[in-house]
Amino acid sequence: MFLAAGWDYEDSYRDGCGTMTFGVTAALPEEWQAAVLMAFRELHRMARHGVTAGELRHTVASMLRDSKMDAEQVCTCVCGLCFFVCV
C-alpha cells in the first residue's frame, strides 16, 4: 500500500517555533487513502508496543545532529535583515 511513511521535525529560528510533519507515499496515487490508513495503523502499533533502545538512540542522535546544524546556520549579525548564514 505505501512505499514510505515518516515524520520530520523542523526548527524555525526566525519564527521561534518548530513544525512536525508526517508524510506518506502511496504505491499508486489512487491508493493514497489506504496508504494513510495503513501508516496510521503502524503508528498505533508503535505507540502500543514502543520502540527499541536502538531506535530511540538513532532518533535522538538524528534530531540532535539536525538541531546542531540548524544552530550553526543562524545568523548572529546585527543587520537584522538575514535569518540564516550571512554571506
MARZA-841873 format. One record per residue: residue in three letters; x, y, z of N, C-alpha, C in turn. Coordinates in Angstrom, 1 decimal. Layout:
<kepas>
<kepa><rest>Ala</rest><n_u>X</n_u><n_v>Y</n_v><n_w>Z</n_w><ca_u>X</ca_u><ca_v>Y</ca_v><ca_w>Z</ca_w><c_u>X</c_u><c_v>Y</c_v><c_w>Z</c_w></kepa>
...
</kepas>
This chain:
<kepas>
<kepa><rest>Met</rest><n_u>0.8</n_u><n_v>-1.2</n_v><n_w>0.0</n_w><ca_u>0.0</ca_u><ca_v>0.0</ca_v><ca_w>0.0</ca_w><c_u>0.9</c_u><c_v>1.3</c_v><c_w>0.0</c_w></kepa>
<kepa><rest>Phe</rest><n_u>1.8</n_u><n_v>1.4</n_v><n_w>1.0</n_w><ca_u>2.6</ca_u><ca_v>2.6</ca_v><ca_w>1.0</ca_w><c_u>4.1</c_u><c_v>2.2</c_v><c_w>0.8</c_w></kepa>
<kepa><rest>Leu</rest><n_u>4.8</n_u><n_v>3.1</n_v><n_w>0.1</n_w><ca_u>6.2</ca_u><ca_v>2.9</ca_v><ca_w>-0.1</ca_w><c_u>7.1</c_u><c_v>3.5</c_v><c_w>1.0</c_w></kepa>
<kepa><rest>Ala</rest><n_u>6.6</n_u><n_v>4.6</n_v><n_w>1.6</n_w><ca_u>7.3</ca_u><ca_v>5.2</ca_v><ca_w>2.7</ca_w><c_u>6.4</c_u><c_v>6.0</c_v><c_w>3.6</c_w></kepa>
<kepa><rest>Ala</rest><n_u>6.7</n_u><n_v>6.1</n_v><n_w>4.8</n_w><ca_u>6.0</ca_u><ca_v>6.9</ca_v><ca_w>5.8</ca_w><c_u>7.0</c_u><c_v>7.4</c_v><c_w>6.8</c_w></kepa>
<kepa><rest>Gly</rest><n_u>6.8</n_u><n_v>8.6</n_v><n_w>7.2</n_w><ca_u>7.8</ca_u><ca_v>9.1</ca_v><ca_w>8.2</ca_w><c_u>7.4</c_u><c_v>10.5</c_v><c_w>8.6</c_w></kepa>
<kepa><rest>Trp</rest><n_u>8.1</n_u><n_v>11.0</n_v><n_w>9.7</n_w><ca_u>7.8</ca_u><ca_v>12.3</ca_v><ca_w>10.2</ca_w><c_u>9.1</c_u><c_v>13.1</c_v><c_w>10.2</c_w></kepa>
<kepa><rest>Asp</rest><n_u>9.0</n_u><n_v>14.4</n_v><n_w>10.2</n_w><ca_u>10.1</ca_u><ca_v>15.2</ca_v><ca_w>10.3</ca_w><c_u>9.8</c_u><c_v>16.4</c_v><c_w>11.2</c_w></kepa>
<kepa><rest>Tyr</rest><n_u>10.8</n_u><n_v>16.8</n_v><n_w>11.9</n_w><ca_u>10.7</ca_u><ca_v>18.0</ca_v><ca_w>12.8</ca_w><c_u>11.6</c_u><c_v>19.1</c_v><c_w>12.3</c_w></kepa>
<kepa><rest>Glu</rest><n_u>11.1</n_u><n_v>20.3</n_v><n_w>12.1</n_w><ca_u>12.0</ca_u><ca_v>21.3</ca_v><ca_w>11.6</ca_w><c_u>11.9</c_u><c_v>22.5</c_v><c_w>12.6</c_w></kepa>
<kepa><rest>Asp</rest><n_u>13.0</n_u><n_v>23.1</n_v><n_w>12.9</n_w><ca_u>13.0</ca_u><ca_v>24.3</ca_v><ca_w>13.8</ca_w><c_u>13.0</c_u><c_v>25.5</c_v><c_w>12.9</c_w></kepa>
<kepa><rest>Ser</rest><n_u>12.2</n_u><n_v>26.5</n_v><n_w>13.3</n_w><ca_u>12.2</ca_u><ca_v>27.8</ca_v><ca_w>12.6</ca_w><c_u>12.7</c_u><c_v>28.8</c_v><c_w>13.6</c_w></kepa>
<kepa><rest>Tyr</rest><n_u>14.0</n_u><n_v>29.1</n_v><n_w>13.5</n_w><ca_u>14.5</ca_u><ca_v>30.1</ca_v><ca_w>14.4</ca_w><c_u>14.0</c_u><c_v>31.4</c_v><c_w>14.2</c_w></kepa>
<kepa><rest>Arg</rest><n_u>13.7</n_u><n_v>31.7</n_v><n_w>12.9</n_w><ca_u>13.2</ca_u><ca_v>33.0</ca_v><ca_w>12.5</ca_w><c_u>11.8</c_u><c_v>33.2</c_v><c_w>13.2</c_w></kepa>
<kepa><rest>Asp</rest><n_u>11.0</n_u><n_v>32.2</n_v><n_w>13.1</n_w><ca_u>9.6</ca_u><ca_v>32.3</ca_v><ca_w>13.7</ca_w><c_u>9.5</c_u><c_v>31.9</c_v><c_w>15.1</c_w></kepa>
<kepa><rest>Gly</rest><n_u>10.6</n_u><n_v>31.3</n_v><n_w>15.7</n_w><ca_u>10.6</ca_u><ca_v>30.9</ca_v><ca_w>17.1</ca_w><c_u>9.7</c_u><c_v>29.7</c_v><c_w>17.4</c_w></kepa>
<kepa><rest>Cys</rest><n_u>9.6</n_u><n_v>28.8</n_v><n_w>16.4</n_w><ca_u>8.8</ca_u><ca_v>27.7</ca_v><ca_w>16.6</ca_w><c_u>9.3</c_u><c_v>26.5</c_v><c_w>15.9</c_w></kepa>
<kepa><rest>Gly</rest><n_u>8.7</n_u><n_v>25.3</n_v><n_w>16.1</n_w><ca_u>9.0</ca_u><ca_v>24.1</ca_v><ca_w>15.3</ca_w><c_u>7.8</c_u><c_v>23.6</c_v><c_w>14.7</c_w></kepa>
<kepa><rest>Thr</rest><n_u>8.0</n_u><n_v>22.8</n_v><n_w>13.6</n_w><ca_u>6.9</ca_u><ca_v>22.2</ca_v><ca_w>12.9</ca_w><c_u>7.1</c_u><c_v>20.7</c_v><c_w>12.8</c_w></kepa>
<kepa><rest>Met</rest><n_u>6.1</n_u><n_v>19.9</n_v><n_w>13.0</n_w><ca_u>6.2</ca_u><ca_v>18.4</ca_v><ca_w>12.8</ca_w><c_u>5.3</c_u><c_v>18.1</c_v><c_w>11.7</c_w></kepa>
<kepa><rest>Thr</rest><n_u>5.9</n_u><n_v>17.4</n_v><n_w>10.7</n_w><ca_u>5.1</ca_u><ca_v>16.9</ca_v><ca_w>9.5</ca_w><c_u>5.2</c_u><c_v>15.4</c_v><c_w>9.5</c_w></kepa>
<kepa><rest>Phe</rest><n_u>4.1</n_u><n_v>14.8</n_v><n_w>9.0</n_w><ca_u>4.0</ca_u><ca_v>13.4</ca_v><ca_w>8.7</ca_w><c_u>3.7</c_u><c_v>13.2</c_v><c_w>7.3</c_w></kepa>
<kepa><rest>Gly</rest><n_u>4.4</n_u><n_v>12.4</n_v><n_w>6.6</n_w><ca_u>4.2</ca_u><ca_v>12.1</ca_v><ca_w>5.2</ca_w><c_u>4.1</c_u><c_v>10.7</c_v><c_w>4.9</c_w></kepa>
<kepa><rest>Val</rest><n_u>3.2</n_u><n_v>10.4</n_v><n_w>3.9</n_w><ca_u>3.0</ca_u><ca_v>9.0</ca_v><ca_w>3.4</ca_w><c_u>3.1</c_u><c_v>9.0</c_v><c_w>1.9</c_w></kepa>
<kepa><rest>Thr</rest><n_u>3.9</n_u><n_v>8.1</n_v><n_w>1.3</n_w><ca_u>4.0</ca_u><ca_v>8.0</ca_v><ca_w>-0.1</ca_w><c_u>3.3</c_u><c_v>6.7</c_v><c_w>-0.5</c_w></kepa>
<kepa><rest>Ala</rest><n_u>2.2</n_u><n_v>6.8</n_v><n_w>-1.2</n_w><ca_u>1.4</ca_u><ca_v>5.6</ca_v><ca_w>-1.7</ca_w><c_u>2.1</c_u><c_v>5.0</c_v><c_w>-2.9</c_w></kepa>
<kepa><rest>Ala</rest><n_u>1.9</n_u><n_v>3.6</n_v><n_w>-3.0</n_w><ca_u>2.4</ca_u><ca_v>2.9</ca_v><ca_w>-4.1</ca_w><c_u>1.8</c_u><c_v>3.4</c_v><c_w>-5.4</c_w></kepa>
<kepa><rest>Leu</rest><n_u>0.5</n_u><n_v>3.7</n_v><n_w>-5.4</n_w><ca_u>-0.2</ca_u><ca_v>4.2</ca_v><ca_w>-6.5</ca_w><c_u>-1.0</c_u><c_v>5.4</c_v><c_w>-6.1</c_w></kepa>
<kepa><rest>Pro</rest><n_u>-1.1</n_u><n_v>6.4</n_v><n_w>-6.9</n_w><ca_u>-1.9</ca_u><ca_v>7.6</ca_v><ca_w>-6.5</ca_w><c_u>-3.3</c_u><c_v>7.4</c_v><c_w>-6.0</c_w></kepa>
<kepa><rest>Glu</rest><n_u>-4.0</n_u><n_v>6.4</n_v><n_w>-6.6</n_w><ca_u>-5.4</ca_u><ca_v>6.1</ca_v><ca_w>-6.2</ca_w><c_u>-5.4</c_u><c_v>5.4</c_v><c_w>-4.9</c_w></kepa>
<kepa><rest>Glu</rest><n_u>-4.3</n_u><n_v>4.9</n_v><n_w>-4.4</n_w><ca_u>-4.3</ca_u><ca_v>4.2</ca_v><ca_w>-3.1</ca_w><c_u>-3.9</c_u><c_v>5.1</c_v><c_w>-1.9</c_w></kepa>
<kepa><rest>Trp</rest><n_u>-3.9</n_u><n_v>6.4</n_v><n_w>-2.1</n_w><ca_u>-3.4</ca_u><ca_v>7.2</ca_v><ca_w>-1.0</ca_w><c_u>-4.2</c_u><c_v>7.1</c_v><c_w>0.3</c_w></kepa>
<kepa><rest>Gln</rest><n_u>-5.5</n_u><n_v>6.9</n_v><n_w>0.2</n_w><ca_u>-6.3</ca_u><ca_v>6.7</ca_v><ca_w>1.5</ca_w><c_u>-5.9</c_u><c_v>5.4</c_v><c_w>2.2</c_w></kepa>
<kepa><rest>Ala</rest><n_u>-5.8</n_u><n_v>4.4</n_v><n_w>1.5</n_w><ca_u>-5.4</ca_u><ca_v>3.1</ca_v><ca_w>2.1</ca_w><c_u>-4.0</c_u><c_v>3.2</c_v><c_w>2.7</c_w></kepa>
<kepa><rest>Ala</rest><n_u>-3.1</n_u><n_v>3.9</n_v><n_w>2.0</n_w><ca_u>-1.7</ca_u><ca_v>4.1</ca_v><ca_w>2.5</ca_w><c_u>-1.7</c_u><c_v>4.9</c_v><c_w>3.8</c_w></kepa>
<kepa><rest>Val</rest><n_u>-2.5</n_u><n_v>5.9</n_v><n_w>3.9</n_w><ca_u>-2.6</ca_u><ca_v>6.7</ca_v><ca_w>5.1</ca_w><c_u>-3.1</c_u><c_v>5.9</c_v><c_w>6.2</c_w></kepa>
<kepa><rest>Leu</rest><n_u>-4.2</n_u><n_v>5.1</n_v><n_w>6.0</n_w><ca_u>-4.7</ca_u><ca_v>4.2</ca_v><ca_w>7.0</ca_w><c_u>-3.7</c_u><c_v>3.2</c_v><c_w>7.5</c_w></kepa>
<kepa><rest>Met</rest><n_u>-3.0</n_u><n_v>2.6</n_v><n_w>6.6</n_w><ca_u>-2.0</ca_u><ca_v>1.6</ca_v><ca_w>7.0</ca_w><c_u>-0.9</c_u><c_v>2.3</c_v><c_w>7.8</c_w></kepa>
<kepa><rest>Ala</rest><n_u>-0.4</n_u><n_v>3.4</n_v><n_w>7.3</n_w><ca_u>0.6</ca_u><ca_v>4.1</ca_v><ca_w>8.1</ca_w><c_u>0.2</c_u><c_v>4.5</c_v><c_w>9.5</c_w></kepa>
<kepa><rest>Phe</rest><n_u>-1.0</n_u><n_v>4.9</n_v><n_w>9.7</n_w><ca_u>-1.5</ca_u><ca_v>5.2</ca_v><ca_w>11.0</ca_w><c_u>-1.7</c_u><c_v>4.0</c_v><c_w>11.8</c_w></kepa>
<kepa><rest>Arg</rest><n_u>-2.0</n_u><n_v>2.9</n_v><n_w>11.2</n_w><ca_u>-2.1</ca_u><ca_v>1.6</ca_v><ca_w>12.0</ca_w><c_u>-0.7</c_u><c_v>1.3</c_v><c_w>12.5</c_w></kepa>
<kepa><rest>Glu</rest><n_u>0.3</n_u><n_v>1.5</n_v><n_w>11.7</n_w><ca_u>1.7</ca_u><ca_v>1.2</ca_v><ca_w>12.1</ca_w><c_u>2.1</c_u><c_v>2.2</c_v><c_w>13.3</c_w></kepa>
<kepa><rest>Leu</rest><n_u>1.7</n_u><n_v>3.4</n_v><n_w>13.2</n_w><ca_u>1.9</ca_u><ca_v>4.4</ca_v><ca_w>14.3</ca_w><c_u>1.3</c_u><c_v>3.9</c_v><c_w>15.6</c_w></kepa>
<kepa><rest>His</rest><n_u>0.0</n_u><n_v>3.5</n_v><n_w>15.5</n_w><ca_u>-0.7</ca_u><ca_v>3.0</ca_v><ca_w>16.7</ca_w><c_u>0.0</c_u><c_v>1.7</c_v><c_w>17.2</c_w></kepa>
<kepa><rest>Arg</rest><n_u>0.5</n_u><n_v>0.9</n_v><n_w>16.4</n_w><ca_u>1.2</ca_u><ca_v>-0.3</ca_v><ca_w>16.8</ca_w><c_u>2.5</c_u><c_v>0.1</c_v><c_w>17.6</c_w></kepa>
<kepa><rest>Met</rest><n_u>3.2</n_u><n_v>1.1</n_v><n_w>17.0</n_w><ca_u>4.4</ca_u><ca_v>1.6</ca_v><ca_w>17.7</ca_w><c_u>4.1</c_u><c_v>2.2</c_v><c_w>19.0</c_w></kepa>
<kepa><rest>Ala</rest><n_u>3.0</n_u><n_v>3.0</n_v><n_w>19.1</n_w><ca_u>2.6</ca_u><ca_v>3.6</ca_v><ca_w>20.4</ca_w><c_u>2.3</c_u><c_v>2.5</c_v><c_w>21.4</c_w></kepa>
<kepa><rest>Arg</rest><n_u>1.6</n_u><n_v>1.5</n_v><n_w>20.9</n_w><ca_u>1.2</ca_u><ca_v>0.4</ca_v><ca_w>21.8</ca_w><c_u>2.4</c_u><c_v>-0.4</c_v><c_w>22.3</c_w></kepa>
<kepa><rest>His</rest><n_u>3.3</n_u><n_v>-0.8</n_v><n_w>21.4</n_w><ca_u>4.4</ca_u><ca_v>-1.7</ca_v><ca_w>21.8</ca_w><c_u>5.8</c_u><c_v>-1.0</c_v><c_w>22.0</c_w></kepa>
<kepa><rest>Gly</rest><n_u>5.9</n_u><n_v>0.3</n_v><n_w>21.7</n_w><ca_u>7.1</ca_u><ca_v>1.1</ca_v><ca_w>21.9</ca_w><c_u>8.1</c_u><c_v>0.9</c_v><c_w>20.8</c_w></kepa>
<kepa><rest>Val</rest><n_u>9.3</n_u><n_v>1.4</n_v><n_w>21.1</n_w><ca_u>10.4</ca_u><ca_v>1.3</ca_v><ca_w>20.2</ca_w><c_u>11.6</c_u><c_v>0.7</c_v><c_w>21.0</c_w></kepa>
<kepa><rest>Thr</rest><n_u>12.5</n_u><n_v>0.2</n_v><n_w>20.2</n_w><ca_u>13.7</ca_u><ca_v>-0.4</ca_v><ca_w>20.9</ca_w><c_u>14.6</c_u><c_v>0.7</c_v><c_w>21.3</c_w></kepa>
<kepa><rest>Ala</rest><n_u>15.5</n_u><n_v>0.4</n_v><n_w>22.2</n_w><ca_u>16.5</ca_u><ca_v>1.4</ca_v><ca_w>22.7</ca_w><c_u>17.4</c_u><c_v>1.9</c_v><c_w>21.5</c_w></kepa>
<kepa><rest>Gly</rest><n_u>17.7</n_u><n_v>1.0</n_v><n_w>20.6</n_w><ca_u>18.5</ca_u><ca_v>1.4</ca_v><ca_w>19.4</ca_w><c_u>17.7</c_u><c_v>2.4</c_v><c_w>18.5</c_w></kepa>
<kepa><rest>Glu</rest><n_u>16.4</n_u><n_v>2.1</n_v><n_w>18.3</n_w><ca_u>15.6</ca_u><ca_v>3.0</ca_v><ca_w>17.5</ca_w><c_u>15.5</c_u><c_v>4.4</c_v><c_w>18.2</c_w></kepa>
<kepa><rest>Leu</rest><n_u>15.4</n_u><n_v>4.4</n_v><n_w>19.5</n_w><ca_u>15.3</ca_u><ca_v>5.7</ca_v><ca_w>20.2</ca_w><c_u>16.6</c_u><c_v>6.4</c_v><c_w>20.1</c_w></kepa>
<kepa><rest>Arg</rest><n_u>17.7</n_u><n_v>5.7</n_v><n_w>20.3</n_w><ca_u>19.1</ca_u><ca_v>6.4</ca_v><ca_w>20.2</ca_w><c_u>19.3</c_u><c_v>6.9</c_v><c_w>18.9</c_w></kepa>
<kepa><rest>His</rest><n_u>18.9</n_u><n_v>6.2</n_v><n_w>17.8</n_w><ca_u>19.1</ca_u><ca_v>6.7</ca_v><ca_w>16.5</ca_w><c_u>18.3</c_u><c_v>8.0</c_v><c_w>16.2</c_w></kepa>
<kepa><rest>Thr</rest><n_u>17.0</n_u><n_v>8.0</n_v><n_w>16.7</n_w><ca_u>16.2</ca_u><ca_v>9.1</ca_v><ca_w>16.5</ca_w><c_u>16.7</c_u><c_v>10.3</c_v><c_w>17.3</c_w></kepa>
<kepa><rest>Val</rest><n_u>17.1</n_u><n_v>10.2</n_v><n_w>18.5</n_w><ca_u>17.6</ca_u><ca_v>11.3</ca_v><ca_w>19.3</ca_w><c_u>18.9</c_u><c_v>11.8</c_v><c_w>18.7</c_w></kepa>
<kepa><rest>Ala</rest><n_u>19.8</n_u><n_v>10.9</n_v><n_w>18.3</n_w><ca_u>21.0</ca_u><ca_v>11.4</ca_v><ca_w>17.6</ca_w><c_u>20.7</c_u><c_v>12.2</c_v><c_w>16.4</c_w></kepa>
<kepa><rest>Ser</rest><n_u>19.8</n_u><n_v>11.7</n_v><n_w>15.6</n_w><ca_u>19.4</ca_u><ca_v>12.4</ca_v><ca_w>14.3</ca_w><c_u>18.9</c_u><c_v>13.8</c_v><c_w>14.6</c_w></kepa>
<kepa><rest>Met</rest><n_u>18.0</n_u><n_v>13.9</n_v><n_w>15.6</n_w><ca_u>17.4</ca_u><ca_v>15.2</ca_v><ca_w>16.0</ca_w><c_u>18.5</c_u><c_v>16.1</c_v><c_w>16.5</c_w></kepa>
<kepa><rest>Leu</rest><n_u>19.4</n_u><n_v>15.6</n_v><n_w>17.3</n_w><ca_u>20.5</ca_u><ca_v>16.5</ca_v><ca_w>17.9</ca_w><c_u>21.4</c_u><c_v>16.9</c_v><c_w>16.8</c_w></kepa>
<kepa><rest>Arg</rest><n_u>21.7</n_u><n_v>16.1</n_v><n_w>15.8</n_w><ca_u>22.6</ca_u><ca_v>16.4</ca_v><ca_w>14.7</ca_w><c_u>21.9</c_u><c_v>17.5</c_v><c_w>13.9</c_w></kepa>
<kepa><rest>Asp</rest><n_u>20.6</n_u><n_v>17.3</n_v><n_w>13.6</n_w><ca_u>19.9</ca_u><ca_v>18.3</ca_v><ca_w>12.8</ca_w><c_u>19.8</c_u><c_v>19.7</c_v><c_w>13.5</c_w></kepa>
<kepa><rest>Ser</rest><n_u>19.5</n_u><n_v>19.6</n_v><n_w>14.8</n_w><ca_u>19.5</ca_u><ca_v>20.9</ca_v><ca_w>15.6</ca_w><c_u>20.8</c_u><c_v>21.6</c_v><c_w>15.6</c_w></kepa>
<kepa><rest>Lys</rest><n_u>21.9</n_u><n_v>20.8</n_v><n_w>15.7</n_w><ca_u>23.2</ca_u><ca_v>21.4</ca_v><ca_w>15.8</ca_w><c_u>23.5</c_u><c_v>22.1</c_v><c_w>14.4</c_w></kepa>
<kepa><rest>Met</rest><n_u>23.2</n_u><n_v>21.4</n_v><n_w>13.3</n_w><ca_u>23.4</ca_u><ca_v>22.0</ca_v><ca_w>12.0</ca_w><c_u>22.6</c_u><c_v>23.3</c_v><c_w>11.8</c_w></kepa>
<kepa><rest>Asp</rest><n_u>21.3</n_u><n_v>23.3</n_v><n_w>12.3</n_w><ca_u>20.4</ca_u><ca_v>24.4</ca_v><ca_w>12.2</ca_w><c_u>21.0</c_u><c_v>25.6</c_v><c_w>13.0</c_w></kepa>
<kepa><rest>Ala</rest><n_u>21.5</n_u><n_v>25.3</n_v><n_w>14.2</n_w><ca_u>22.0</ca_u><ca_v>26.3</ca_v><ca_w>15.1</ca_w><c_u>23.3</c_u><c_v>26.9</c_v><c_w>14.5</c_w></kepa>
<kepa><rest>Glu</rest><n_u>24.1</n_u><n_v>26.2</n_v><n_w>13.8</n_w><ca_u>25.3</ca_u><ca_v>26.7</ca_v><ca_w>13.2</ca_w><c_u>24.9</c_u><c_v>27.6</c_v><c_w>12.0</c_w></kepa>
<kepa><rest>Gln</rest><n_u>23.7</n_u><n_v>27.5</n_v><n_w>11.5</n_w><ca_u>23.3</ca_u><ca_v>28.4</ca_v><ca_w>10.3</ca_w><c_u>22.6</c_u><c_v>29.7</c_v><c_w>10.8</c_w></kepa>
<kepa><rest>Val</rest><n_u>22.4</n_u><n_v>29.8</n_v><n_w>12.0</n_w><ca_u>21.7</ca_u><ca_v>31.0</ca_v><ca_w>12.5</ca_w><c_u>22.6</c_u><c_v>32.2</c_v><c_w>12.4</c_w></kepa>
<kepa><rest>Cys</rest><n_u>22.1</n_u><n_v>33.2</n_v><n_w>11.8</n_w><ca_u>22.8</ca_u><ca_v>34.5</ca_v><ca_w>11.6</ca_w><c_u>22.9</c_u><c_v>35.2</c_v><c_w>12.9</c_w></kepa>
<kepa><rest>Thr</rest><n_u>24.1</n_u><n_v>35.7</n_v><n_w>13.3</n_w><ca_u>24.3</ca_u><ca_v>36.4</ca_v><ca_w>14.5</ca_w><c_u>24.7</c_u><c_v>37.9</c_v><c_w>14.2</c_w></kepa>
<kepa><rest>Cys</rest><n_u>24.6</n_u><n_v>38.3</n_v><n_w>13.0</n_w><ca_u>25.0</ca_u><ca_v>39.7</ca_v><ca_w>12.7</ca_w><c_u>23.9</c_u><c_v>40.7</c_v><c_w>13.2</c_w></kepa>
<kepa><rest>Val</rest><n_u>24.2</n_u><n_v>41.9</n_v><n_w>13.2</n_w><ca_u>23.3</ca_u><ca_v>42.9</ca_v><ca_w>13.8</ca_w><c_u>22.5</c_u><c_v>43.6</c_v><c_w>12.7</c_w></kepa>
<kepa><rest>Cys</rest><n_u>22.6</n_u><n_v>43.1</n_v><n_w>11.4</n_w><ca_u>21.9</ca_u><ca_v>43.8</ca_v><ca_w>10.4</ca_w><c_u>20.4</c_u><c_v>43.6</c_v><c_w>10.5</c_w></kepa>
<kepa><rest>Gly</rest><n_u>20.0</n_u><n_v>42.5</n_v><n_w>11.0</n_w><ca_u>18.6</ca_u><ca_v>42.2</ca_v><ca_w>11.2</ca_w><c_u>17.9</c_u><c_v>41.9</c_v><c_w>9.9</c_w></kepa>
<kepa><rest>Leu</rest><n_u>18.6</n_u><n_v>41.8</n_v><n_w>8.8</n_w><ca_u>18.0</ca_u><ca_v>41.5</ca_v><ca_w>7.5</ca_w><c_u>18.0</c_u><c_v>40.0</c_v><c_w>7.1</c_w></kepa>
<kepa><rest>Cys</rest><n_u>18.9</n_u><n_v>39.3</n_v><n_w>7.7</n_w><ca_u>19.1</ca_u><ca_v>37.9</ca_v><ca_w>7.3</ca_w><c_u>18.8</c_u><c_v>37.0</c_v><c_w>8.5</c_w></kepa>
<kepa><rest>Phe</rest><n_u>18.4</n_u><n_v>35.8</n_v><n_w>8.2</n_w><ca_u>18.0</ca_u><ca_v>34.9</ca_v><ca_w>9.2</ca_w><c_u>18.8</c_u><c_v>33.6</c_v><c_w>9.3</c_w></kepa>
<kepa><rest>Phe</rest><n_u>19.6</n_u><n_v>33.4</n_v><n_w>8.3</n_w><ca_u>20.4</ca_u><ca_v>32.2</ca_v><ca_w>8.2</ca_w><c_u>21.9</c_u><c_v>32.6</c_v><c_w>8.1</c_w></kepa>
<kepa><rest>Val</rest><n_u>22.6</n_u><n_v>32.1</n_v><n_w>7.2</n_w><ca_u>24.1</ca_u><ca_v>32.3</ca_v><ca_w>7.1</ca_w><c_u>24.3</c_u><c_v>33.6</c_v><c_w>6.4</c_w></kepa>
<kepa><rest>Cys</rest><n_u>25.1</n_u><n_v>34.5</n_v><n_w>7.0</n_w><ca_u>25.5</ca_u><ca_v>35.8</ca_v><ca_w>6.4</ca_w><c_u>26.6</c_u><c_v>35.5</c_v><c_w>5.4</c_w></kepa>
<kepa><rest>Val</rest><n_u>26.4</n_u><n_v>36.1</n_v><n_w>4.2</n_w><ca_u>27.5</ca_u><ca_v>35.9</ca_v><ca_w>3.2</ca_w><c_u>28.2</c_u><c_v>37.2</c_v><c_w>2.9</c_w></kepa>
</kepas>
